[in-house]
Amino acid sequence: MIHYVCKYTPTELFQGFGEKCAVLEEMPENFEMSDQIAHANLCGFGKSVIQAVLEGKAEELVLVNCCDSMRRVYDIVESTGKCKFLYMLDIPHDDESCEKIKFAASIRRLKEAYENYSGKTFDKSLFLKAFEQKDTENQPYIGVLGVRVSGVLEQMIRENIQMNVKNLTCTGGRRLAVIPKDLQEMEEEAMFLAYADALLCQMPCFRMNNSTRRNRLYLDPYLKGIIYHTIKFCDYYGFEYASIKKNIKVPMLKIETDFTSQSAGQLLTRIQAFSETIEGADDTNPGKEISEEAKKRMESGVYYTAGIDSGSTSTDVVILDQNGKIKSTMIIPTGGGAMMSAEKSLELAVEKAGIQKEEIVRIVTTGYGRAYIDSGDDSITEITCHAKGAHYLNPRVRTVIDIGGQDIKAISIDENGAVKNFLMNDKCAAGTGRFLEMMARTLGLSLEEMSTKGLEWKENVVISSMCTVFAESEVVSLVAQNKNVADIIHGLNVSVASKVGALAARLGKNNPGEYMMTGGVAKNKGITNALEEKLSAKLYICDEAQLCGALGAALFAYEKCKQGE
């Protein structure tokens, strides 16, 4: 098996030797082995290639000299001696005539190198057979662009996007305009020149000097949305993302990974929320429609719906009556598991409402633990649910800010409460509820004490780092300097407000309207004051701020029932 990492790799050449080719799409759990021999600043993709080789998953490998990182990867892999066949292919950055001639020569050198390594003879008929392509039907699709995605990440996208998905990254969308019959009649030199031409005239990747032909892709009428994948510390695709975002009219989601499998899991909420934005929150799965038993209960005229928000720190429940009014609410700490906490919280909410659990005809779950709650009839992301709940509580709100236990969200909504756009922090805990918990613990305070004590500040103490670990060190150092605790807390509040405000401001500029803050951190007066100052706007905060996600889920359940009446 010949593994490769670039769509310009001449895979048909290897098929002419009777070999199979596959994209090296490993997404390891960590870089334990590659970190021992690679520089710490090498990109995650480069490390994933090295890790795969060290684990014995790629014994024959073709790399390309597309960037300095890949050149370094080649050197490191070569030094390991783990690859039986390792080749660095010289690929031009242009598709002019001279470049095509040079690339054709590079392909022929690769052919000779593999002949010498394998002892096999190149079979022209097998080579030509590799160009047989099936016609593809034009239909609406979501395009995955940017740097290559692993098999794990691509599968996650396909499973959570109901529309057709096309991989158009630097390894996907490989399509060569070649007529095998024409090649059959050519001498080898002319044949490989035509082959080089076909490879270089594909839809160009962004590393090519002339990438204007990519505009055809962005203007494709069948393109209904873009998921753009970038990798940490790689600028190439970050530049293209910024360029596309200015001109593209279809919905667009940027995702960033470090190329480990842990990072893939962090993206599930974003991908599902993006799907809900472009396809609607109503699940079309017939198995999630209203049951006949529920319909009979609804015929009585007295029934209830519920929303369960399973978060990292708390599990919240809202129960609505048949008129869509709040009947009962409950908030409990998330304990040993999403399922157990959800059942407990729902049980307490039912008891508080004075009703029977059987009278609840539909339950919608949301939050990070939503997929693990068996009692739910449907699940919707917390982004969509927070937007729904915020609109219910204040229809004038256009930007929702949610500081959760482990993430920060800024959500732009329209006049109907539908999500227009959203931004989230990465998997760093900086500025989240968990961050505040750790800072409170460091200062020997409860969260309640911390939220009020910071209001007494006098000196403007600057916390320069937002990294949880480094910020904690700064706090310890400030305490040692006998700085006033209230001043330290204020510095932390301003740091959080700066991070959160930057996200919210990016959305609010293009969507004028009121700001609303949801989640448990909305109770922290020091944070809200600092955030209002950063935004130069008043925050709408209601008593139900922490219940906004559960309320939105309950509203989706209620609306589903009303549709089924």
Secondary structure by P-SEA (a helix, b strand, c coil): cbbbcccccaaaaaaaacbbbbcccccccccccccccccccccaaaaaaaaaaaaccccbbbbccccaaaaaaaaaaaaaccccbbbbbbccccccaaaaaaaaaaaaaaaaaaaaaccbbbbaaaaaaaaccccccccbbbbbbcccccaaaaaaaaaccccccccccccccccccccaaaaaaccaaaaaaaaaaaaaacccccccccccccccccccccccccbbbbcccccaaaaaaaaaaaccccbbbbbbccccaaaaaaaaaaaaaaaaaccccccccccccccaaaaaaaaacccccbbbbbcccbbbbbbbcccccccbbbbbcccccaaaaaaaaaaaaaaaaccccccccbbbbbcccccccccccccccaaaaaaaaaaaacccccbbbbbcccbbbbbbbcccccccccccccccccccaaaaaaaaaaacccaaaaaccccccccccccccccaaaaaaaaaaaaaacccaaaaaaaaaaaaaaaaaaaaaaaaaacbbbbbbbccccccaaaaaaaaaaacbbbbbcccccaaaaaaaaaaaaaaaaaac
